[in-house]
Amino acid sequence: MINRNPFEVIEEIYEEHYTYLRNFLIGLTKSYDVADDIIQKVFAKILTDPSKIQEVTYMKSWLVKVAKNTLLDHYKKRKPELFHDESVIENLLIDNQTPESKAIINSQIITTLGYLSTSDKAIFLAKFHYGYDYQEISTLLDIPIPTLKSKIFRIRKQLARKR
């Protein structure tokens, strides 16, 4: 590989691993087009800096990792499909809730949360209202993650019974 043209090496890698990568990505995305786009992005990255592949020991696993990260980046950058439909946007902009209905909903939420202990209420609000992930809540409240997951499951079950 030392004396060979890097573009020939990249082409061989592409031909050898294309089918596997494509099937892997189709399994994740359920879309042939997205899978092909991700493969194109992966090899575009490799072509812009061919020295990356010289450091790789296990090419197949490295390509899978790069493809998975590229797919995650693709989904993060993509705009929500909700905004492509004009009628959905209009319905979101026209707020059909009256102040009275908002007050009723808020009182129901407060009543429901009243069934919880202070610690359970803090966990529930941190997870579902403020959007913290398990690791952040675990750090904030000094609770192991498995215990936290169990508590959240039990809280949701308790609230479902109270409805």
Secondary structure, DSSP 8 states (H G I E B T S, - for coil): --SS-HHHHHHHHHHHHHHHHHHHHHHHHS-HHHHHHHHHHHHHHHHH-GGGGGG-SSHHHHHHHHHHHHHHHHHHHS--GGGG-HHHHHHHHS----HHHHHHHHHHHHHHHTTS-HHHHHHHIIIIIS---HHHHHHHHT--HHHHHHHHHHHHHHHHHH-
